[in-house]
Amino acid sequence: MTSIRIRNLPGDFNFGARVDGVTWDNLYDEDLRAQLNQLFEDRGVIIFENMEPSSKMQVELSKVFGPLKDHPTKTVPRAADDIEEGVIDMHRLPEEVDESLHGVTVVNGEPQVAFIPWHFDHTYNDELNRAGVLRSVVSAPERGRTGFADGVELYKDFDPDLLARIEGLNAIYTLDTRLTQQRFGRTFEIKGDLPMMAPTVLEAAIFPRAMHPMVWTRDSGEKVVHVSGFSAAGIEHHEDPEGDALFEEVCQEVIRKAHGYFHDWKPTDMVIWDNWRVMHSVEGCDPKYERRMHRTTIKGDYGLGYFEDGKKIGEVNRAIAPLDLPA
């Protein structure tokens, strides 16, 4: 087996690792694949350095950790060089922003695009995908970093009285991921939605709400705080002022206590994170810069999420199919 180099993340972090030395020559070595899977299980985030910057390599690296899963909604753009279903294209161009800064997020008084607060992926789905793999196709020359925060460490640092109040409770999430609609944990200002969000709003009107635990326990016995204000509607069975106040308190504690590693992107980096354990965020960048990311999603389900009223994803897809939405 060709050896690889494993190092800790730069900074004071108890999770994550950097790996150098994965190439086409050793990518299919079963011992190496087993080693990488164990490292992923132990550390939650792996930064792969000096990788071939291609969709083909991204897809094959992703498959080391499981089969790919296509995005559950039709409206999310796919990469033009997608060699199979599953490479999502997240592209922001300067010309998309007009002089009024419509749809631009203001964070700490500064206009930003591509900003997303702490969240985990597919909150609005009953299944929670195992992981995501991300690479930067075009990076902003300043900011635009991606942040990762470990829910295991967050649980250890969380206010114990607050933990006692939320253990056993589920959060409610919707497909409406517009930042203008974010109710909880809001640290930004934004006026208006981008036109690209209109098809998602149509889809969200049919998509059922999904429930996920605010705290859950891994097979290792470690407990995880897993809460996002992004796309959240509140707490199941507590959609009332008291429940909303508790959810806001939890979101603010997440913002205070999330000890995030923020990654400065290189074209040859690829990053995988455990979507069951790790939350991530996107540091916005100046609207004058282009930013383009490609993401693959790895199938899996921790088995704790479900749709409201017991709906199944097949029923949801049949309901959405008649909509005249862009592919």
C-alpha positions as CSV (number, residue, x, y, z in Angstrom):
1,M,0.0,0.0,0.0
2,T,1.3,3.4,-0.9
3,S,1.7,5.5,2.2
4,I,-0.2,8.7,2.9
5,R,0.6,11.5,5.2
6,I,-1.9,12.3,8.0
7,R,-1.8,15.5,10.1
8,N,-4.1,17.3,12.4
9,L,-6.0,20.4,11.3
10,P,-4.1,23.6,11.9
11,G,-5.1,25.3,15.1
12,D,-6.6,24.0,18.4
13,F,-9.2,21.4,17.2
14,N,-10.1,18.0,18.6
15,F,-11.6,16.8,15.3
16,G,-10.6,16.7,11.7
17,A,-7.4,15.6,9.8
18,R,-5.4,16.5,6.7
19,V,-4.4,13.8,4.3
20,D,-1.8,14.1,1.5
21,G,-0.8,11.4,-0.9
22,V,-4.1,10.0,-2.3
23,T,-3.7,9.5,-6.1
24,W,-5.1,7.4,-8.9
25,D,-2.3,4.9,-8.1
26,N,-3.6,4.1,-4.6
27,L,-7.2,5.2,-4.6
28,Y,-8.5,1.7,-5.2
29,D,-6.3,0.0,-2.6
30,E,-8.6,-1.7,-0.2
31,D,-6.4,-1.3,2.8
32,L,-6.1,2.5,2.1
33,R,-9.8,2.8,1.7
34,A,-10.4,1.1,5.0
35,Q,-7.9,3.4,6.7
36,L,-9.6,6.5,5.3
37,N,-13.0,5.3,6.4
38,Q,-11.8,4.7,9.9
39,L,-10.1,8.1,9.9
40,F,-13.4,9.7,8.7
41,E,-15.4,7.9,11.5
42,D,-12.9,9.0,14.1
43,R,-12.2,12.6,13.0
44,G,-15.4,13.7,11.2
45,V,-13.7,15.9,8.7
46,I,-10.8,15.1,6.2
47,I,-9.0,17.7,4.1
48,F,-7.5,15.9,1.1
49,E,-4.6,17.9,-0.2
50,N,-2.9,17.9,-3.6
51,M,-5.7,16.1,-5.4
52,E,-6.3,16.1,-9.1
53,P,-8.8,18.9,-9.5
54,S,-11.5,17.1,-11.6
55,S,-15.1,15.9,-11.2
56,K,-13.9,12.4,-12.0
57,M,-11.5,12.4,-9.1
58,Q,-14.1,14.0,-6.8
59,V,-16.7,11.3,-7.7
60,E,-14.2,8.4,-7.2
61,L,-12.9,9.8,-3.9
62,S,-16.5,10.1,-2.7
63,K,-17.2,6.5,-3.6
64,V,-14.4,5.5,-1.1
65,F,-16.9,6.4,1.6
66,G,-20.1,5.1,0.0
67,P,-22.4,5.3,-3.0
68,L,-23.4,8.7,-4.4
69,K,-26.8,10.2,-3.8
70,D,-28.3,12.7,-6.2
71,H,-29.8,15.9,-4.7
72,P,-33.4,15.3,-3.5
73,T,-34.7,18.5,-5.3
74,K,-34.9,19.0,-9.1
75,T,-34.1,22.7,-8.9
76,V,-30.5,22.5,-7.7
77,P,-28.0,23.0,-10.7
78,R,-25.8,20.1,-11.7
79,A,-22.2,20.5,-12.9
80,A,-21.8,20.8,-16.7
81,D,-19.0,18.2,-16.6
82,D,-21.0,15.8,-14.4
83,I,-19.9,12.3,-15.4
84,E,-22.8,10.8,-13.5
85,E,-25.6,12.1,-11.4
86,G,-24.6,13.7,-8.2
87,V,-22.1,16.6,-8.9
88,I,-23.9,19.8,-7.7
89,D,-22.8,23.1,-9.1
90,M,-22.9,26.1,-6.7
91,H,-21.9,29.1,-8.7
92,R,-22.2,32.8,-7.9
93,L,-21.3,35.4,-10.5
94,P,-20.7,39.2,-9.9
95,E,-23.2,40.1,-12.6
96,E,-26.0,38.4,-10.6
97,V,-25.9,41.3,-8.1
98,D,-27.4,44.6,-9.1
99,E,-26.7,48.1,-7.6
100,S,-29.5,47.7,-5.1
101,L,-27.7,44.7,-3.6
102,H,-31.0,42.8,-3.8
103,G,-30.6,39.3,-2.4
104,V,-27.2,40.1,-0.9
105,T,-26.6,39.2,2.8
106,V,-25.2,41.9,5.1
107,V,-23.0,40.4,7.9
108,N,-21.4,42.7,10.4
109,G,-22.3,45.6,8.2
110,E,-20.6,44.2,5.1
111,P,-22.5,43.0,2.0
112,Q,-21.7,39.4,1.2
113,V,-22.8,36.7,-1.3
114,A,-22.6,32.9,-0.8
115,F,-23.1,33.3,3.0
116,I,-24.8,30.4,4.8
117,P,-25.0,30.1,8.6
118,W,-24.2,26.9,10.6
119,H,-26.3,24.0,9.3
120,F,-26.3,20.4,8.3
121,D,-27.3,19.2,4.8
122,H,-30.7,17.9,3.8
123,T,-32.4,19.0,7.0
124,Y,-35.6,19.0,5.1
125,N,-35.4,15.4,4.1
126,D,-36.4,12.4,6.1
127,E,-33.1,10.7,5.3
128,L,-29.9,12.4,6.4
129,N,-27.1,11.8,3.9
130,R,-23.9,10.3,5.3
131,A,-21.5,13.0,4.1
132,G,-20.6,15.6,1.5
133,V,-17.5,16.1,-0.5
134,L,-16.6,19.6,-1.6
135,R,-14.0,21.2,-3.9
136,S,-13.4,24.8,-5.0
137,V,-13.6,25.4,-8.8
138,V,-13.3,29.2,-8.4
139,S,-12.3,30.7,-5.1
140,A,-12.8,34.3,-4.1
141,P,-9.4,36.0,-3.5
142,E,-10.5,36.9,0.0
143,R,-12.9,35.3,2.4
144,G,-15.4,32.7,1.0
145,R,-14.0,30.1,3.4
146,T,-16.1,27.0,4.4
147,G,-16.4,26.4,8.2
148,F,-16.8,23.1,10.0
149,A,-17.9,22.6,13.6
150,D,-18.0,19.3,15.5
151,G,-21.3,18.5,17.2
152,V,-19.5,16.1,19.6
153,E,-17.3,18.9,20.9
154,L,-20.3,21.2,20.9
155,Y,-22.2,18.9,23.2
156,K,-19.3,18.9,25.6
157,D,-19.2,22.7,25.6
158,F,-23.0,23.3,25.7
159,D,-24.8,24.8,28.6
160,P,-25.9,21.7,30.6
161,D,-29.2,23.1,31.7
162,L,-30.0,23.9,28.1
163,L,-29.0,20.4,27.1
164,A,-31.4,18.9,29.6
165,R,-34.2,20.9,28.2
166,I,-33.7,19.8,24.6
167,E,-32.7,16.1,24.9
168,G,-35.5,14.0,23.4
169,L,-36.9,16.9,21.4
170,N,-37.0,17.1,17.6
171,A,-36.6,20.2,15.4
172,I,-38.8,20.8,12.4
173,Y,-37.2,21.7,9.1
174,T,-38.6,22.8,5.8
175,L,-37.4,22.9,2.2
176,D,-37.7,26.7,2.2
177,T,-34.0,27.6,2.6
178,R,-34.3,31.3,1.7
179,L,-32.3,33.4,4.2
180,T,-35.1,36.0,4.1
181,Q,-37.3,33.4,5.8
182,Q,-34.8,32.3,8.5
183,R,-36.5,32.8,11.9
184,F,-34.0,31.5,14.4
185,G,-30.3,32.2,15.0
186,R,-30.3,35.1,12.6
187,T,-27.0,37.1,12.6
188,F,-27.4,38.9,9.3
189,E,-29.7,41.2,7.3
190,I,-31.0,40.6,3.7
191,K,-33.5,42.3,1.5
192,G,-35.3,40.2,-1.1
193,D,-34.7,36.8,-2.6
194,L,-32.7,36.0,-5.7
195,P,-34.8,35.0,-8.7
196,M,-33.1,31.6,-8.7
197,M,-35.0,30.7,-5.5
198,A,-38.4,31.0,-7.1
199,P,-38.6,27.3,-8.3
200,T,-37.5,26.1,-4.8
201,V,-40.4,28.1,-3.2
202,L,-42.8,26.2,-5.5
203,E,-41.3,22.9,-4.5
204,A,-41.3,23.8,-0.8
205,A,-45.0,24.4,-0.9
206,I,-45.5,20.7,-1.6
207,F,-42.5,19.1,0.2
208,P,-43.5,17.9,3.7
209,R,-41.7,19.1,6.8
210,A,-39.0,16.9,8.3
211,M,-38.2,16.1,11.9
212,H,-34.7,15.5,13.3
213,P,-33.4,15.2,16.9
214,M,-31.7,18.2,18.4
215,V,-29.4,15.8,20.3
216,W,-28.6,12.2,19.3
217,T,-26.2,9.5,20.3
218,R,-23.6,7.9,18.0
219,D,-22.8,4.2,18.0
220,S,-19.6,5.2,19.8
221,G,-21.8,6.4,22.7
222,E,-20.8,10.1,22.0
223,K,-23.6,12.6,22.1
224,V,-24.0,15.1,19.3
225,V,-25.7,18.5,19.3
226,H,-27.2,18.8,15.8
227,V,-29.3,21.9,15.5
228,S,-29.7,24.5,12.7
229,G,-31.7,27.6,12.6
230,F,-31.3,27.5,8.8
231,S,-34.7,26.3,7.3
232,A,-36.0,25.5,10.8
233,A,-39.7,26.0,11.6
234,G,-39.4,25.3,15.4
235,I,-39.7,22.4,17.8
236,E,-42.0,19.5,17.2
237,H,-45.1,19.7,19.4
238,H,-43.9,23.1,20.7
239,E,-44.8,25.5,17.9
240,D,-45.7,28.2,20.4
241,P,-44.0,31.2,22.0
242,E,-42.2,29.1,24.6
243,G,-41.0,26.6,22.1
244,D,-39.8,29.3,19.8
245,A,-38.0,31.1,22.6
246,L,-36.2,27.8,23.5
247,F,-35.2,27.2,19.9
248,E,-33.8,30.7,19.6
249,E,-31.8,30.2,22.8
250,V,-30.4,26.9,21.5
251,C,-29.4,28.5,18.2
252,Q,-27.7,31.4,20.0
253,E,-25.8,28.9,22.1
254,V,-24.7,27.1,18.9
255,I,-23.4,30.4,17.6
256,R,-21.5,31.1,20.8
257,K,-20.0,27.7,21.3
258,A,-19.3,26.3,17.8
259,H,-15.5,26.1,17.6
260,G,-15.3,26.2,13.8
261,Y,-12.4,25.4,11.6
262,F,-12.6,27.6,8.5
263,H,-10.9,26.3,5.4
264,D,-8.9,28.4,3.0
265,W,-9.5,26.7,-0.4
266,K,-6.9,25.6,-2.9
267,P,-7.9,24.2,-6.3
268,T,-6.3,20.8,-5.3
269,D,-8.2,20.5,-2.0
270,M,-11.2,18.2,-1.5
271,V,-13.0,18.1,1.8
272,I,-15.4,15.4,3.2
273,W,-17.4,16.0,6.4
274,D,-19.7,13.8,8.4
275,N,-23.2,15.2,8.0
276,W,-24.5,13.3,11.0
277,R,-22.0,14.9,13.3
278,V,-20.5,18.0,11.8
279,M,-22.2,21.3,11.0
280,H,-20.8,23.6,8.3
281,S,-21.2,27.1,7.2
282,V,-20.0,29.4,4.4
283,E,-18.2,32.6,5.1
284,G,-19.6,35.1,2.5
285,C,-17.4,37.0,0.1
286,D,-17.6,40.4,-1.6
287,P,-20.3,40.5,-4.3
288,K,-17.7,41.6,-6.9
289,Y,-16.0,38.2,-6.7
290,E,-17.0,34.9,-8.5
291,R,-17.2,31.8,-6.3
292,R,-17.9,28.3,-7.6
293,M,-18.0,25.1,-5.6
294,H,-18.8,21.5,-6.7
295,R,-20.3,19.1,-4.2
296,T,-21.0,15.4,-4.2
297,T,-23.3,13.7,-1.6
298,I,-22.8,10.3,-0.1
299,K,-25.8,8.1,0.6
300,G,-26.7,7.0,4.1
301,D,-29.2,7.5,6.9
302,Y,-28.9,7.6,10.6
303,G,-32.5,6.4,10.9
304,L,-33.8,9.2,13.2
305,G,-35.5,11.6,10.8
306,Y,-39.0,11.4,9.4
307,F,-41.5,13.4,7.4
308,E,-44.5,14.9,9.1
309,D,-47.6,12.7,8.8
310,G,-45.5,9.7,8.0
311,K,-45.0,10.5,4.4
312,K,-42.3,8.7,2.4
313,I,-39.9,10.2,-0.1
314,G,-41.6,8.3,-3.0
315,E,-44.9,10.0,-2.2
316,V,-43.1,13.3,-2.1
317,N,-41.4,12.8,-5.5
318,R,-44.7,11.8,-7.1
319,A,-46.2,15.0,-5.8
320,I,-43.4,17.2,-7.2
321,A,-43.1,15.4,-10.5
322,P,-46.0,17.3,-12.2
323,L,-44.5,20.7,-11.4
324,D,-43.0,22.6,-14.3
325,L,-39.6,23.0,-12.7
326,P,-36.2,23.3,-14.4
327,A,-34.1,20.1,-14.3
